[in-house]
């Protein structure tokens, strides 16, 4: 009798388990995933995020490190070289708009996989364009930048989709890897070129290797178009309303904040070393100061998003970062050589507005679809806003013969960046604004 009761209890538990959410998911078209498979897929996504982030800037900073060699090798004029430095934000704006539509059709994992493949191909082709010259170099660079633009937009989407309860920590990990890749390409491109025989083509092409490695984790996820484990919704969940993103004040505030922080970052990367050199700092030291500014983003990019997600309003972080920027610009104006290391550190802290902006993209929308729309809008609009900044600094520097006016422009742009950052940091979502 006891054996019979035990068997009956077993059948009852089995019957109950058959009515579990996993079965309900299968009935509504969601294929249940075993816990072990889900854990494996999640680890693969983490690896993919880190490797992808490492490859989102070397195409830009490796070119900057060998700019003079590329100019000489391709017979490129100074004006064309200056134009090439403005191509990245333009490509980010143009190609980033297409990312949400492609993600809806093919799945975000497939689009990021294709983006990494495009980066690999572009980096491998552009040094060896041969007779195509500058035009071929620009076209291959655009291919790599297209892959970067798509991945730029979809990284916050993938974080929100797979890790909705860990947006801060995962955005921090992604931002830290991005800063590390940026710094590594700037610091290692010249030594690698020398180690490979001194040919600038090899020095640029070598960065296709880590880009190719970043393709691999996404290949098993190419056909994954269903909801991530964390996204599996109740059987009768109401569909989220379409968000008219251009009518959201929060979306516009975040887009302008993104654009102004990108402007400051590109100005810093493009001109800060020259400011120090014109002040009498040796060229080697000026390069090291720029490296310090960039390296500051590695630890802070992990810390700031984690802190931001624990606050109801991210305005205080915006103001703190903006204050560091104002202090750094004041130092560059009054004593560029005397306190060079302090100004480099302050501007490095200020440039961490970038990981904060990425975190806000994940926090200002409730759904992955909303994050995709907001990310595409904020980044595309923001990068368009950032295009004139570095060019205008160069014009002011050339026309005035000094750094007074350019630094005044940098300082002036920091004020609206702080204002719109505070507005973007308010505790609300674009879906809520759409509903109202």
N, C-alpha and C positions, 0 to 999 in steps of 0.2 A: 504493500500500500504506500509505504514511504517512497519507494522507487517511482510508483505511478504519479504521486503528487509532485515529485521532483521533475518528472518528465513534463507534467502539465504546466508547472511554473516556468520551465524552460521554454515551452511552446508559447506561453503568454508573453514572456519577455521578448521572444523573437517576433511575435505578432505586433507588439508595441513598437519595436524597433523598425518594423516594416512601414509603420506609419510616421516615421521620423521625418524631420525637415529634408533629409537627403532624398527620400522618396518623393516628397512633395515637389522638390526642386526638379526631379527627373520628369514629373508629370507636366510641369510648366515649361519644359524645354531646357532646363539647366542641368547639365550632366554632373552628377556628384563626383567630387574628387577625394580620393583617399587622403587621410591626414599626412601620410608619409610623402605622397606626391605633392600635396600642397606645400609642405615644408621645403621639399626639393626645389619647386618652382620659385618659392619666395627667395631662397638663397641665390638662385640663378638671377633673379631680378636685381638683388642687391649687388651682385658682381657686375651685372650689366650696367647698372647705374654708375658705379664707381669707374669702370673702364671707359664708359662713354664720356663722363665728365672730364676725365684726364685728357681726352682728345678734342675738347671743344675750343681750345685756344692755340695749340701749337702751330696750326696753319698760319696764324697771324703773327705770333711772337717770333717764330723761327724766321719768317720773312724779314721782320724788323731787324733781327740780329745780323742778317746778311744783306741788308738793303744796298749798301755800297757795292758789294760784289755782284749782286744781281743787276744793278744798273750798268756796271761796266760790262758784264757778260752779255747783256741783251741790247746794249747801246741805248738805254732808256734815259730820257731827259729828266731833269729835276721836277718839272711840272707834272709829267706822267707818273713819276714815283710818288709825288704828293697826292695825285688822284687815287693811286692804288691804296694809299692808307685810309681813304674814305670809302672804299668799296665794301669792307666788312659790314659796317652798320647798314649800308644800303641793301646788301644782300639779305641781311637778317630781317629787315623790314619787309622786303618784297616776297621772299620765299616763306617767311614765317606765317604769313596769312593763310597759306594753303594747308598748314599742318593739321588743324582740327578736322577739315573735310577729309583729308587722306586717312586720318586716324579712325574716323567713323566708318570709312569704307573698308580699310584693310586691317585695322587694329593698330593701337599705338606701338606695340612691340615690333610689328612688321615694318612700320614707318621708320622707327629708330634704327632697326637693322639695316634698312636701305640707306638711311642717312650715314651710318658708319661706313658702309660700302662706298658711298659717294665721296666721303672724306678720304678714304684710302686711295681711290682711283685718282682723285684730284691731286693729292700730294705726290703720288707716284708719277703722274703724267707731267705736271707743270714744269719740273726742272729740265725735261728733255723734249721741249716743244720744237727745238731745232729751227727750221726755216720759218715756222709760224711766228717766232719772235715774241714781241710784247703782247700781241693780240692772243696768241696761243697761251701764253703764261696767264693772262687775265682770264681767259675762258676756263682753263683748268682750275685756277684759283676760285672762280665762281662756282664750279662744280663742288669743290670742297666746302665752300661757304654755304651752299645750298643744304648740304648734309648737316652742317652745324646749325643752320637756322631751324630746320625741322626738329632736330633734337633739342635745341634750346627751348622751343615752345612745349614739347611733349614731356620733358623731364618732370616739371611740376605735376603734369597730368598723371604720369605713371606713379609718382610718389603718392598722390591723393588716392589713386585707384587701388594700389596694393597696400598702402600703409596709412589709412585715414586717421588712425589714432597715434601715429608717430610722424606727423608732418614735419615738426621742428627738427627732430633728430635726423631724419632721412634727408631733409633739405640741407641740414648742416653738413652731413657726410658728403652729399653731392657737391655743395659749394666748396668744401675743403679740398676735394679731389680736383675740382675745376681750377682753384687757385694754385694747387700744387702743379698741375699740368702747365699752367701759364708760366709759373716761375721756372720750372724745369726746362721748358723750351727756350726761354730767354737766356738762361744760364749755361745750358749745355750745347746749344747749336754750334757755337764757334769752336769749342774744344772737340766736338764730334767731327766737325768739318776738317780740322787739322789732323785728327786721328785717321780719317778716311782718305788722306792724301792731299788735302787742301782744296778740293774741288767743291765749289758751292752747291753744285747740283746734287752731289752725294749728301751734303749737309742738310739740304731740304728734303730729299727723298727718304732719308732714314726715318722720318716721323710717320711714314706710311706703315711702318711695322707695328707700333702700338695701336694705330687705328685699325689695322686688320685684326689684331687680337680682340678689339672691342666688338667686332662683328659676331664673334663666336657665341657669346652667351645669349644673344637674341635669336639665333637660328631656331632653337626648340620652341620659341614663343611666337614664331611668325604666324602660325595658324590659330593662335589664341585670340579669338574675337569675342568670346563671351565674357561675363563678369569675372573679375578677380575674386579670390576667396573672400576677401573682406567686403565685396560689393554685393554678395548674394542677398537679394531683397526678399521681403515677404511675398507670398504668392499673389496678393491682390494690391500690391503697392501702386499708388497713383503715379503716372509718368510726370517727370519734372517739366514745368512749363518752359517754353523757349525763352531765353533771356535776350532782350533787346539791349545789347551791351553798350551801344553808343548813347543810351538814355540814362545810364547809371553814373551818378556823380562820383561814386567810389571808383568805378573803372577809369574814369577820366583822371581823377586824382592820382591813381596808381600808375597810369600811363605816363603822365607828366613827371611824376617822381622817378619812374624808371628811366625816362629820357634824360633828365637832368643829372642823375647819378652816373649814367653812361657817358654823358658829356664830360663830367669831371674826371671819370676814369680814363677816357681816351686822351684828354688833355694831359693828364699826369703821365701816362705811359709814353705819349709822343714827345712831350716837351720838358718834363721835369729835369732830366739829365742835362739838357742844354742850358737850362736856367742855372744850374749849379756850375757848369763849365764856364759860362759867361761871367760868373761871380768869382772865378779864379780857382775853383776846385779842380784838381787833376781829373783827366778823363776816366781813368780807372776807378777812382773813388766815386765819381759821379755815377758810373754804371753800378757800382756796389750800393750806392744810396737808393737807386731805383729798384734794385733787387730787394733791398730791405723793405721798401714800400710795398712791393708785390707779395713778399713772403708773409707780411703781417696778416694777409687774408687767409693763410692756411689754418692757424688755430682759431682765429676769431670767426671765420666762416662756419665753424662747427658750433661755437658757443652761442653766437647771436641768435640763430634761429631757435635754439632750444629755449633761450630766455624769452624770446618774442612770443612763443606759443603759450607761455605761462602767464602772460599779461592780457588783461582785457582790452587795453589800449596800447598800441606800440609807439605812440607819439614820443614818450620820453627817450626811447632808443634813437629815434630820428633826430631829436634835438641834441643828444649827446654826440652822435656821429657828425652832425652838422657843425657843432661847436669845435670839434677836433679839426674839421676842414678849415674853418675860419681862422683858427690858431695857426695852422700850417701855412695858409696863404699870407697871414700877417708876418710870419717869420721869413717867408721867401721875399717879402717886400722890404722889410727893414734890415734883416741880417741874414741873407741867404747862405753865406759861407760860415758865419760864426756859429750858428746853431743848426747846421745842416742835418745832423743825425736826428735831432729832435723833430725837425720839420718833416723828415722822411717818415718817421714813426707816426706822427699825427696824421699825415695824409694817407698813410697805409690804413690806419684805423677808419678814417673817413670813407675810404673806398669800400669798406665793408657794408655800405648801403646796398650793394648788389645782392648779397645773400639775404639781407632783410627784405628787399623787394621780391625776391623769389618766394620767400616765406609768406609774404602778404598775398601773393597770387594764390597760394594754397589755402589761406585762411579766409579770404574775402569771397569765396564761393563754397557752397555746400556739397555740390556733386562733382564728379569727374568731368561731366559734360560742361558744367559751368566753369570749372577750372580751365578746360581746354579753350573755351571762348575767351575767358579773361586773360589767359596767358598769351594767346595769339594777339589780342587787341593791345594789351599793355606793352608787349615786347615789340610788335611791329610799329605801333605809334611811337613808342619810346625811342627806338633806334632811328626812326626818321627825324625825331627832334634832335638827336645827338649828332647828326651829320655835320651841321655848319660849325659847331663849336671849335674843333681842332683847326679847321681851316681859318676861322675868324681870328683865332689866337695867332696863327702864322702871319696873317695880313697885318694885324696890329703891331706885332713884333717888327716886321719888316718896315712898316711905314713910320713907326715912332723911334726905331733904333734902340729900343730898350724893353724891359719887362714890366714897367710900371702899369701901362694900360692893359696888357694881357692879364696880369695878376688882379687888377681891379675888376676885370670882366669875370674872372673865376670867382672872386669874392661875391660879386653881385648875383651870380647865378646860384650861389649856395643858399641865399635867403629864400627865394621861391621854392627851392628843393625842400627846405625844412617845412615850409607852410603846407605844400601839397602832401608831404610825407605824413604830417600830423593828421591831415584829412583822410588819407588812405589808411591810417592806423586805427580808425574808429571801428568799434565792434559792430559790424554789419556785413551783410552779404549782398552780392549783386542780384541774387534770386529774390531776396526780400524787397529790394528796391523795385524790381520788376513787378512784383505782386502789388506794390503800392501804386 
